[in-house]
Amino acid sequence: MSQRRFALYFAPEDGSALADFGWWWLGRRPDTTALQPLPDVGLDPTLQADLVADARRYGFHATLKAPFRLAEGTGAEALRDAVAAFARQRQPFVEPPFALADLHGFLAFRPQAPSPAIQALADDSVRAFDCFRAPPTDAERQKRLGASLTDQQREHIETWGYPYVFEDFRLHLTLTRRLRDAERAEVRAVLDRLSAPVLRDPVAFRSVCLFEQADADTPFVLAERFPFGG
């Protein structure tokens, strides 16, 4: 069974303050597996590396369609064509500046208020590409079900392969792992200070991104960005 996985993500546009900050903070651009030194932000280097390890692996993004292996009878080129067609049918939109927020113990950039446009993009992404998703293995399914989930979220796993969809979706661009109580105040203060200038700008949704992971030991990489209406 191939370990190759794909995902549909929102990744901030190249040249935006949000993108520049995310790449700098994680020490990796999403279009390459090459790692850059993490910035000196005044945290203990060992703690800092641990904080961003998972987010660095996935790249700076917000999930629209969670990672999946390709279903039998589908292929990467067909998926690419489907994403291109999906993007052509959508119109760009702009959201108010995001905020630094605590989401279940993780720090992330999030919209400050619910957005019908973002919700529609996420909902449509889940539905449109589910035909490309291979059923989870027993191990993958048990890993998902092992989390602390509501009954509805467990139903989402059975139907869509991922618990946080539709009414349980919360768009977020992850910056840290789940923080421990003893480190929360220090890390939050650092990110509050560093991100304040970034969080003044509106956030443009002008494209959707197809990310790819070659195998379980390899980071996700931006395979292609598809402009809306393009």
Secondary structure, 3 states (H helix, E strand, C coil): CCCCEEEEEECCCCCCHHHHHHHHHHCCCCCCCCCCCCCCCCCCHHHHHHHHHHHHHHCCCEEEEEEECECCCCCHHHHHHHHHHHHHCCCCEEECCCEEEEECCEEEEECCCCCHHHHHHHHHHHHHCHHHECCCCHHHHHHHHCCCCCHHHHHHHHHHCCCCCHHHCCCCEECCCCCCHHHHHHHHHHHHHHHCCHHHCCEEECEEEEEEECCCCCCCEEEEEEECCC
